[in-house]
Amino acid sequence: MPDDYGYFGKGITGYAHYMLANEDNNKQSKKPSGGGKGGCLTLLVLLTLGAALLPLILL
């Protein structure tokens, strides 16, 4: 049963479908989430700056 690729079929056609599906999945998983332009550290810095500047604004 080495030529059986389950959902994708048997033989060379099944193999081709299997490889294309894996290639598509690998392309999608390599994209960084959020584009790498921020995250928890950015939020923490902004909240800290906001808390530090708030007393100056209220005066």
VEXBARO-420630 format. One record per atom (N, C-alpha, C): chain; atom name; residue number from 1; x, y, z. Coordinates in nm, 4 decimals. Layout:
site chain = A&atom = CA&n = NUM&east = X&north = Y&up = Z
...
This chain:
site chain = A&atom = N&n = 1&east = 0.0792&north = -0.1215&up = 0.0000
site chain = A&atom = CA&n = 1&east = 0.0000&north = 0.0000&up = 0.0000
site chain = A&atom = C&n = 1&east = 0.0837&north = 0.1285&up = 0.0000
site chain = A&atom = N&n = 2&east = 0.2055&north = 0.1272&up = -0.0457
site chain = A&atom = CA&n = 2&east = 0.2851&north = 0.2495&up = -0.0426
site chain = A&atom = C&n = 2&east = 0.2380&north = 0.3560&up = -0.1419
site chain = A&atom = N&n = 3&east = 0.1553&north = 0.3167&up = -0.2393
site chain = A&atom = CA&n = 3&east = 0.1078&north = 0.4137&up = -0.3382
site chain = A&atom = C&n = 3&east = -0.0283&north = 0.4719&up = -0.3042
site chain = A&atom = N&n = 4&east = -0.0767&north = 0.4487&up = -0.1824
site chain = A&atom = CA&n = 4&east = -0.2075&north = 0.4984&up = -0.1418
site chain = A&atom = C&n = 4&east = -0.1886&north = 0.6241&up = -0.0572
site chain = A&atom = N&n = 5&east = -0.2411&north = 0.7367&up = -0.1033
site chain = A&atom = CA&n = 5&east = -0.2275&north = 0.8642&up = -0.0324
site chain = A&atom = C&n = 5&east = -0.3590&north = 0.9084&up = 0.0312
site chain = A&atom = N&n = 6&east = -0.4434&north = 0.8091&up = 0.0657
site chain = A&atom = CA&n = 6&east = -0.5672&north = 0.8348&up = 0.1387
site chain = A&atom = C&n = 6&east = -0.6614&north = 0.9262&up = 0.0641
site chain = A&atom = N&n = 7&east = -0.6950&north = 1.0370&up = 0.1254
site chain = A&atom = CA&n = 7&east = -0.7903&north = 1.1344&up = 0.0707
site chain = A&atom = C&n = 7&east = -0.7486&north = 1.1819&up = -0.0680
site chain = A&atom = N&n = 8&east = -0.6189&north = 1.1877&up = -0.0941
site chain = A&atom = CA&n = 8&east = -0.5682&north = 1.2439&up = -0.2186
site chain = A&atom = C&n = 8&east = -0.5693&north = 1.1453&up = -0.3344
site chain = A&atom = N&n = 9&east = -0.5851&north = 1.0186&up = -0.3076
site chain = A&atom = CA&n = 9&east = -0.5940&north = 0.9193&up = -0.4131
site chain = A&atom = C&n = 9&east = -0.4768&north = 0.8242&up = -0.4138
site chain = A&atom = N&n = 10&east = -0.4662&north = 0.7473&up = -0.5225
site chain = A&atom = CA&n = 10&east = -0.3618&north = 0.6465&up = -0.5343
site chain = A&atom = C&n = 10&east = -0.2689&north = 0.6807&up = -0.6507
site chain = A&atom = N&n = 11&east = -0.1494&north = 0.6260&up = -0.6428
site chain = A&atom = CA&n = 11&east = -0.0547&north = 0.6387&up = -0.7531
site chain = A&atom = C&n = 11&east = 0.0009&north = 0.7787&up = -0.7672
site chain = A&atom = N&n = 12&east = 0.0438&north = 0.8082&up = -0.8881
site chain = A&atom = CA&n = 12&east = 0.1105&north = 0.9362&up = -0.9159
site chain = A&atom = C&n = 12&east = 0.0149&north = 1.0544&up = -0.8999
site chain = A&atom = N&n = 13&east = -0.1133&north = 1.0348&up = -0.9312
site chain = A&atom = CA&n = 13&east = -0.2110&north = 1.1426&up = -0.9154
site chain = A&atom = C&n = 13&east = -0.2306&north = 1.1762&up = -0.7681
site chain = A&atom = N&n = 14&east = -0.2428&north = 1.0754&up = -0.6842
site chain = A&atom = CA&n = 14&east = -0.2565&north = 1.0978&up = -0.5405
site chain = A&atom = C&n = 14&east = -0.1342&north = 1.1662&up = -0.4833
site chain = A&atom = N&n = 15&east = -0.0171&north = 1.1217&up = -0.5293
site chain = A&atom = CA&n = 15&east = 0.1078&north = 1.1823&up = -0.4828
site chain = A&atom = C&n = 15&east = 0.1149&north = 1.3300&up = -0.5214
site chain = A&atom = N&n = 16&east = 0.0758&north = 1.3618&up = -0.6436
site chain = A&atom = CA&n = 16&east = 0.0793&north = 1.5010&up = -0.6905
site chain = A&atom = C&n = 16&east = -0.0146&north = 1.5884&up = -0.6078
site chain = A&atom = N&n = 17&east = -0.1354&north = 1.5385&up = -0.5827
site chain = A&atom = CA&n = 17&east = -0.2309&north = 1.6151&up = -0.5019
site chain = A&atom = C&n = 17&east = -0.1794&north = 1.6335&up = -0.3589
site chain = A&atom = N&n = 18&east = -0.1210&north = 1.5281&up = -0.3047
site chain = A&atom = CA&n = 18&east = -0.0653&north = 1.5331&up = -0.1691
site chain = A&atom = C&n = 18&east = 0.0466&north = 1.6366&up = -0.1603
site chain = A&atom = N&n = 19&east = 0.1377&north = 1.6359&up = -0.2557
site chain = A&atom = CA&n = 19&east = 0.2502&north = 1.7290&up = -0.2535
site chain = A&atom = C&n = 19&east = 0.2038&north = 1.8738&up = -0.2721
site chain = A&atom = N&n = 20&east = 0.1064&north = 1.8969&up = -0.3581
site chain = A&atom = CA&n = 20&east = 0.0549&north = 2.0327&up = -0.3786
site chain = A&atom = C&n = 20&east = -0.0127&north = 2.0847&up = -0.2521
site chain = A&atom = N&n = 21&east = -0.0884&north = 1.9993&up = -0.1860
site chain = A&atom = CA&n = 21&east = -0.1550&north = 2.0408&up = -0.0622
site chain = A&atom = C&n = 21&east = -0.0518&north = 2.0736&up = 0.0456
site chain = A&atom = N&n = 22&east = 0.0512&north = 1.9923&up = 0.0578
site chain = A&atom = CA&n = 22&east = 0.1554&north = 2.0194&up = 0.1573
site chain = A&atom = C&n = 22&east = 0.2321&north = 2.1455&up = 0.1247
site chain = A&atom = N&n = 23&east = 0.2572&north = 2.1692&up = -0.0021
site chain = A&atom = CA&n = 23&east = 0.3274&north = 2.2908&up = -0.0439
site chain = A&atom = C&n = 23&east = 0.2463&north = 2.4152&up = -0.0090
site chain = A&atom = N&n = 24&east = 0.1158&north = 2.4102&up = -0.0349
site chain = A&atom = CA&n = 24&east = 0.0287&north = 2.5234&up = -0.0014
site chain = A&atom = C&n = 24&east = 0.0263&north = 2.5476&up = 0.1491
site chain = A&atom = N&n = 25&east = 0.0181&north = 2.4411&up = 0.2272
site chain = A&atom = CA&n = 25&east = 0.0161&north = 2.4555&up = 0.3726
site chain = A&atom = C&n = 25&east = 0.1468&north = 2.5129&up = 0.4249
site chain = A&atom = N&n = 26&east = 0.2580&north = 2.4711&up = 0.3678
site chain = A&atom = CA&n = 26&east = 0.3877&north = 2.5211&up = 0.4125
site chain = A&atom = C&n = 26&east = 0.4057&north = 2.6683&up = 0.3788
site chain = A&atom = N&n = 27&east = 0.3538&north = 2.7121&up = 0.2650
site chain = A&atom = CA&n = 27&east = 0.3631&north = 2.8543&up = 0.2279
site chain = A&atom = C&n = 27&east = 0.2838&north = 2.9402&up = 0.3252
site chain = A&atom = N&n = 28&east = 0.1669&north = 2.8919&up = 0.3649
site chain = A&atom = CA&n = 28&east = 0.0809&north = 2.9691&up = 0.4550
site chain = A&atom = C&n = 28&east = 0.1377&north = 2.9753&up = 0.5951
site chain = A&atom = N&n = 29&east = 0.2040&north = 2.8704&up = 0.6403
site chain = A&atom = CA&n = 29&east = 0.2513&north = 2.8672&up = 0.7785
site chain = A&atom = C&n = 29&east = 0.3779&north = 2.9485&up = 0.7995
site chain = A&atom = N&n = 30&east = 0.4480&north = 2.9896&up = 0.6939
site chain = A&atom = CA&n = 30&east = 0.5720&north = 3.0645&up = 0.7089
site chain = A&atom = C&n = 30&east = 0.5500&north = 3.2148&up = 0.7212
site chain = A&atom = N&n = 31&east = 0.4268&north = 3.2594&up = 0.7018
site chain = A&atom = CA&n = 31&east = 0.3982&north = 3.4021&up = 0.7140
site chain = A&atom = C&n = 31&east = 0.3924&north = 3.4393&up = 0.8619
site chain = A&atom = N&n = 32&east = 0.4650&north = 3.5432&up = 0.9020
site chain = A&atom = CA&n = 32&east = 0.4582&north = 3.5828&up = 1.0430
site chain = A&atom = C&n = 32&east = 0.3231&north = 3.6446&up = 1.0757
site chain = A&atom = N&n = 33&east = 0.2723&north = 3.6141&up = 1.1917
site chain = A&atom = CA&n = 33&east = 0.1446&north = 3.6710&up = 1.2319
site chain = A&atom = C&n = 33&east = 0.1636&north = 3.8180&up = 1.2679
site chain = A&atom = N&n = 34&east = 0.0766&north = 3.9028&up = 1.2212
site chain = A&atom = CA&n = 34&east = 0.0855&north = 4.0451&up = 1.2508
site chain = A&atom = C&n = 34&east = 0.1907&north = 4.1169&up = 1.1690
site chain = A&atom = N&n = 35&east = 0.2562&north = 4.0487&up = 1.0808
site chain = A&atom = CA&n = 35&east = 0.3559&north = 4.1129&up = 0.9975
site chain = A&atom = C&n = 35&east = 0.4825&north = 4.1488&up = 1.0729
site chain = A&atom = N&n = 36&east = 0.4963&north = 4.1080&up = 1.1959
site chain = A&atom = CA&n = 36&east = 0.6161&north = 4.1379&up = 1.2733
site chain = A&atom = C&n = 36&east = 0.6282&north = 4.2835&up = 1.3129
site chain = A&atom = N&n = 37&east = 0.5165&north = 4.3536&up = 1.3190
site chain = A&atom = CA&n = 37&east = 0.5205&north = 4.4970&up = 1.3486
site chain = A&atom = C&n = 37&east = 0.4615&north = 4.5280&up = 1.4850
site chain = A&atom = N&n = 38&east = 0.4879&north = 4.4489&up = 1.5823
site chain = A&atom = CA&n = 38&east = 0.4358&north = 4.4795&up = 1.7143
site chain = A&atom = C&n = 38&east = 0.3964&north = 4.3554&up = 1.7885
site chain = A&atom = N&n = 39&east = 0.3445&north = 4.3770&up = 1.9023
site chain = A&atom = CA&n = 39&east = 0.3031&north = 4.2650&up = 1.9842
site chain = A&atom = C&n = 39&east = 0.2904&north = 4.3086&up = 2.1277
site chain = A&atom = N&n = 40&east = 0.3177&north = 4.2175&up = 2.2157
site chain = A&atom = CA&n = 40&east = 0.3031&north = 4.2433&up = 2.3584
site chain = A&atom = C&n = 40&east = 0.4002&north = 4.3508&up = 2.4073
site chain = A&atom = N&n = 41&east = 0.5230&north = 4.3462&up = 2.3589
site chain = A&atom = CA&n = 41&east = 0.6213&north = 4.4439&up = 2.4032
site chain = A&atom = C&n = 41&east = 0.5825&north = 4.5850&up = 2.3594
site chain = A&atom = N&n = 42&east = 0.5348&north = 4.5992&up = 2.2388
site chain = A&atom = CA&n = 42&east = 0.4907&north = 4.7299&up = 2.1909
site chain = A&atom = C&n = 42&east = 0.3746&north = 4.7818&up = 2.2749
site chain = A&atom = N&n = 43&east = 0.2800&north = 4.6961&up = 2.3035
site chain = A&atom = CA&n = 43&east = 0.1656&north = 4.7360&up = 2.3858
site chain = A&atom = C&n = 43&east = 0.2110&north = 4.7776&up = 2.5246
site chain = A&atom = N&n = 44&east = 0.3030&north = 4.7032&up = 2.5833
site chain = A&atom = CA&n = 44&east = 0.3540&north = 4.7354&up = 2.7162
site chain = A&atom = C&n = 44&east = 0.4246&north = 4.8709&up = 2.7174
site chain = A&atom = N&n = 45&east = 0.5049&north = 4.8980&up = 2.6162
site chain = A&atom = CA&n = 45&east = 0.5756&north = 5.0260&up = 2.6074
site chain = A&atom = C&n = 45&east = 0.4760&north = 5.1409&up = 2.5918
site chain = A&atom = N&n = 46&east = 0.3761&north = 5.1237&up = 2.5077
site chain = A&atom = CA&n = 46&east = 0.2771&north = 5.2301&up = 2.4870
site chain = A&atom = C&n = 46&east = 0.1951&north = 5.2566&up = 2.6132
site chain = A&atom = N&n = 47&east = 0.1579&north = 5.1522&up = 2.6833
site chain = A&atom = CA&n = 47&east = 0.0835&north = 5.1713&up = 2.8077
site chain = A&atom = C&n = 47&east = 0.1692&north = 5.2399&up = 2.9136
site chain = A&atom = N&n = 48&east = 0.2959&north = 5.2050&up = 2.9210
site chain = A&atom = CA&n = 48&east = 0.3860&north = 5.2683&up = 3.0175
site chain = A&atom = C&n = 48&east = 0.4052&north = 5.4155&up = 2.9856
site chain = A&atom = N&n = 49&east = 0.4247&north = 5.4479&up = 2.8587
site chain = A&atom = CA&n = 49&east = 0.4385&north = 5.5886&up = 2.8191
site chain = A&atom = C&n = 49&east = 0.3101&north = 5.6657&up = 2.8464
site chain = A&atom = N&n = 50&east = 0.1972&north = 5.6042&up = 2.8175
site chain = A&atom = CA&n = 50&east = 0.0699&north = 5.6697&up = 2.8441
site chain = A&atom = C&n = 50&east = 0.0495&north = 5.6965&up = 2.9921
site chain = A&atom = N&n = 51&east = 0.0851&north = 5.6006&up = 3.0761
site chain = A&atom = CA&n = 51&east = 0.0710&north = 5.6191&up = 3.2207
site chain = A&atom = C&n = 51&east = 0.1675&north = 5.7253&up = 3.2716
site chain = A&atom = N&n = 52&east = 0.2856&north = 5.7353&up = 3.2114
site chain = A&atom = CA&n = 52&east = 0.3833&north = 5.8353&up = 3.2546
site chain = A&atom = C&n = 52&east = 0.3426&north = 5.9755&up = 3.2103
site chain = A&atom = N&n = 53&east = 0.2800&north = 5.9869&up = 3.0950
site chain = A&atom = CA&n = 53&east = 0.2426&north = 6.1184&up = 3.0420
site chain = A&atom = C&n = 53&east = 0.1068&north = 6.1663&up = 3.0919
site chain = A&atom = N&n = 54&east = 0.0259&north = 6.0779&up = 3.1431
site chain = A&atom = CA&n = 54&east = -0.1077&north = 6.1152&up = 3.1892
site chain = A&atom = C&n = 54&east = -0.1065&north = 6.2229&up = 3.2973
site chain = A&atom = N&n = 55&east = -0.0220&north = 6.2152&up = 3.4005
site chain = A&atom = CA&n = 55&east = -0.0200&north = 6.3224&up = 3.4995
site chain = A&atom = C&n = 55&east = 0.0213&north = 6.4583&up = 3.4406
site chain = A&atom = N&n = 56&east = 0.1077&north = 6.4564&up = 3.3404
site chain = A&atom = CA&n = 56&east = 0.1497&north = 6.5829&up = 3.2782
site chain = A&atom = C&n = 56&east = 0.0362&north = 6.6459&up = 3.1973
site chain = A&atom = N&n = 57&east = -0.0456&north = 6.5618&up = 3.1377
site chain = A&atom = CA&n = 57&east = -0.1566&north = 6.6124&up = 3.0567
site chain = A&atom = C&n = 57&east = -0.2669&north = 6.6690&up = 3.1472
site chain = A&atom = N&n = 58&east = -0.2892&north = 6.6050&up = 3.2605
site chain = A&atom = CA&n = 58&east = -0.3959&north = 6.6482&up = 3.3497
site chain = A&atom = C&n = 58&east = -0.3628&north = 6.7742&up = 3.4281
site chain = A&atom = N&n = 59&east = -0.2369&north = 6.8142&up = 3.4328
site chain = A&atom = CA&n = 59&east = -0.2010&north = 6.9371&up = 3.5048
site chain = A&atom = C&n = 59&east = -0.2350&north = 7.0618&up = 3.4315
